[in-house]
Amino acid sequence: MTKPEIEPQLGPAPTELVIADQVVGEGAEAVAGGTVEVHYVGVEYDTGEQFDSSWDRGQTITFPLTNLIQGWKDGIPGMKVGGRRQLTIPPSLAYGPAGGGHRLSGKTLVFVIDLVGAK
């Protein structure tokens, strides 16, 4: 797979997690509390500005589905290896309301996540 391009988002930002599969994988399934290996791109919903990308670092990242923002904990389980999924995550499931101390507090985030491995 290649680095995804995230299209500009239209309309008001959602207040609930939005999960949209772009490619349905056929490999092992990610499970809540499991460990995943992913490639991802993250942009701000309102501006489309990229704030993070494993693609730009040239390597995937592996981590347990714990101690992450809630939108990832809720949005990744059920994906299968080889899949690509877009998550649109409201502030309540990301870094909290504006003024919360994180540079992304108060922002709706859009991630495109490629599931490379799951255990």
C-alpha positions as CSV (number, residue, x, y, z in Angstrom):
1,M,0.0,0.0,0.0
2,T,1.0,3.6,-0.4
3,K,0.4,6.6,1.8
4,P,-3.3,7.6,1.6
5,E,-4.5,11.0,0.6
6,I,-7.2,12.2,2.9
7,E,-9.9,14.2,1.1
8,P,-11.2,17.4,2.5
9,Q,-14.1,16.8,4.9
10,L,-17.4,18.3,4.1
11,G,-20.1,19.6,6.4
12,P,-20.0,20.0,10.2
13,A,-17.7,17.7,12.2
14,P,-19.5,14.7,13.6
15,T,-20.0,14.4,17.3
16,E,-19.7,10.6,17.3
17,L,-17.0,8.3,16.1
18,V,-17.4,7.6,12.3
19,I,-15.8,4.4,11.0
20,A,-15.5,3.9,7.3
21,D,-13.6,0.9,5.7
22,Q,-11.9,1.9,2.5
23,V,-10.4,-1.6,2.0
24,V,-11.6,-4.7,3.9
25,G,-8.6,-6.9,4.9
26,E,-8.6,-10.7,4.8
27,G,-6.0,-11.4,7.5
28,A,-6.0,-11.7,11.2
29,E,-8.6,-9.5,13.1
30,A,-7.6,-6.8,15.5
31,V,-9.2,-7.3,18.9
32,A,-9.8,-4.9,21.8
33,G,-6.8,-5.1,24.1
34,G,-4.7,-6.8,21.5
35,T,-1.5,-5.6,19.8
36,V,-1.5,-4.0,16.3
37,E,1.0,-2.9,13.7
38,V,-0.2,0.0,11.7
39,H,0.7,2.7,9.2
40,Y,-1.4,5.8,9.6
41,V,-2.0,9.4,8.6
42,G,-3.7,11.9,10.8
43,V,-5.2,15.3,9.8
44,E,-7.4,17.9,11.4
45,Y,-11.0,17.7,10.3
46,D,-11.5,21.5,9.9
47,T,-8.2,22.4,8.1
48,G,-7.1,19.1,6.5
49,E,-3.7,19.9,7.9
50,Q,-1.6,16.8,8.6
51,F,-0.3,16.5,12.1
52,D,1.2,13.0,12.1
53,S,2.1,10.2,9.7
54,S,4.0,7.0,10.2
55,W,4.4,7.0,6.4
56,D,6.6,10.1,6.7
57,R,8.8,8.4,9.2
58,G,9.2,5.4,6.9
59,Q,8.1,2.7,9.3
60,T,5.1,1.2,10.9
61,I,4.3,1.4,14.5
62,T,3.3,-1.5,16.8
63,F,1.4,-0.9,20.0
64,P,-1.2,-2.5,22.3
65,L,-4.8,-1.2,21.9
66,T,-4.6,0.3,25.4
67,N,-3.4,3.7,26.6
68,L,-4.5,5.2,23.3
69,I,-7.2,7.8,22.5
70,Q,-10.6,6.3,22.8
71,G,-11.4,6.7,19.1
72,W,-8.5,4.3,18.3
73,K,-9.5,1.8,21.0
74,D,-13.1,1.8,19.6
75,G,-12.3,2.2,15.9
76,I,-9.5,-0.4,15.3
77,P,-11.0,-3.6,16.7
78,G,-12.7,-5.6,14.0
79,M,-10.3,-4.5,11.3
80,K,-8.5,-7.3,9.5
81,V,-4.9,-7.3,8.3
82,G,-4.6,-5.8,4.9
83,G,-7.5,-3.4,5.6
84,R,-7.6,0.4,5.4
85,R,-10.0,2.3,7.6
86,Q,-10.8,5.9,8.1
87,L,-11.7,7.1,11.6
88,T,-13.3,10.5,12.2
89,I,-12.9,11.2,15.9
90,P,-14.6,14.0,17.8
91,P,-12.7,15.8,20.6
92,S,-14.5,13.8,23.3
93,L,-12.9,10.6,21.9
94,A,-9.5,12.2,21.1
95,Y,-7.7,14.8,23.2
96,G,-10.7,16.3,25.0
97,P,-12.2,19.8,24.9
98,A,-10.3,23.0,23.8
99,G,-7.9,24.2,26.5
100,G,-7.2,20.6,27.6
101,G,-3.4,21.1,27.3
102,H,-2.7,19.0,24.2
103,R,-2.1,20.8,20.9
104,L,-5.0,18.8,19.4
105,S,-7.4,19.4,22.3
106,G,-10.8,20.6,21.0
107,K,-10.2,19.3,17.5
108,T,-12.0,16.6,15.5
109,L,-9.4,14.3,13.9
110,V,-9.4,12.2,10.8
111,F,-7.1,9.1,10.6
112,V,-6.6,6.7,7.8
113,I,-5.1,3.5,9.3
114,D,-3.7,0.5,7.4
115,L,-3.6,-2.6,9.5
116,V,-0.3,-4.4,8.9
117,G,-0.4,-6.9,11.7
118,A,-2.6,-8.0,14.6
119,K,-2.1,-10.4,17.6
